[in-house]
Amino acid sequence: MMVVQTALVLLAFAANSLLCRWALREYSFDSESFTIIRLVAGAVVLSVLLWYQNIRLGSRNRVCPNSRRFWLLGLGLFVYASAFSMAYVSLDTGVGAFVLFATVQLGLQWVNIWRGARPGAWQLVGMLVSITGLALLLLPGSALSSWWAVLLMVTAALGWTGFVVLGQGSSTPLADVQAAFVAASLLSILLIPFTAEPEWSNWQPLLLAVISGAIASGLGYFGWYRVLPWLGIHRAAQVQLLVPGLAVLMGALVLSERLTTLMLLAMGLIVAGVLIAIRARRSVDT
């Protein structure tokens, strides 16, 4: 059962990239509106789930809206979601997922170092290999329409890294994720002046944004917290390697996206570097 849940969660993660790129490229939907709808839809679904859980368990788990933690969780998620959508104006589905995934993994490695962990030689090698892969995506001729889109996705990854670090060791993960979506939805009010005039007859991108927020994000993140204890941190890091590959496949099948040889080489280096770093860290821990 956990294997099936893990597979569904990974598909949800990859689907977020596809749904965002689909709405922005195929329907010229603006990234700000996509972000707002995604966050609000996720907040609604997670609030219903939290309400149901509290009734079923007879508890009152929630994060206080006046707390510093509430707004920090929301800020991390808001930075991630807004930069994620803006990056996908230019990035293809798979490329964006690779940049996001690699930066998150590298960010978590650096957080461990900052906390006092001593990285081994192979960990440093792995991190340098992944950074080389990211650098290749910025080179002229990599078929990217603009380098700033990569930097936006890196920013999104840093926001997600902060969100993950804040959630480490959470005793009430559903309450924390719900609080993050509610706070991020409130912060998304800042994006309203930059949104385009809504075209209610163009319902397809609106539906894609709702699916991204309610299912791929809301239910996907909740499902991730459910399978994480079963996977363990090292296996969880490894199975996430499947997400960018799934995103590439989805982009090719649904949006007919193509990859250049340079981009494939860059993404290969990213995966190889992350694998080296993860395996090296596991060897040190054991």
Stockholm file with secondary structure:
# STOCKHOLM 1.0

chainA/1-286         MMVVQTALVLLAFAANSLLCRWALREYSFDSESFTIIRLVAGAVVLSVLLWYQNIRLGSRNRVCPNSRRFWLLGLGLFVYASAFSMAYVSLDTGVGAFVLFATVQLGLQWVNIWRGARPGAWQLVGMLVSITGLALLLLPGSALSSWWAVLLMVTAALGWTGFVVLGQGSSTPLADVQAAFVAASLLSILLIPFTAEPEWSNWQPLLLAVISGAIASGLGYFGWYRVLPWLGIHRAAQVQLLVPGLAVLMGALVLSERLTTLMLLAMGLIVAGVLIAIRARRSVDT
#=GR chainA/1-286 SS CHHHHHHHHHHHHHHHHHHHHHHHHHSCCCHHHHHHHHHHHHHHHHHHHHHHHHHHHTCCCCCCTTSHHHHHHHHHHHHHHHHHHHHTTTSCHHHHHHHHHHHHHHHHHHHHHHTTCCCCHHHHHHHHHHHHHHHHHTSTTSCCSCHHHHHHHHHHHHHHHHHHHHHTTCSCHHHHHHHHHHHHHHHGGGGGGGCCCCCTTCHHHHHHHHHIIIIIIIIHHHHHHHHHHHHCHHHHHHHTTHHHHHHHHHHHHHHCCCCCHHHHHHHHHHHHHHHHHHHHHHHHHC
#=GC SS_cons         CHHHHHHHHHHHHHHHHHHHHHHHHHSCCCHHHHHHHHHHHHHHHHHHHHHHHHHHHTCCCCCCTTSHHHHHHHHHHHHHHHHHHHHTTTSCHHHHHHHHHHHHHHHHHHHHHHTTCCCCHHHHHHHHHHHHHHHHHTSTTSCCSCHHHHHHHHHHHHHHHHHHHHHTTCSCHHHHHHHHHHHHHHHGGGGGGGCCCCCTTCHHHHHHHHHIIIIIIIIHHHHHHHHHHHHCHHHHHHHTTHHHHHHHHHHHHHHCCCCCHHHHHHHHHHHHHHHHHHHHHHHHHC
//
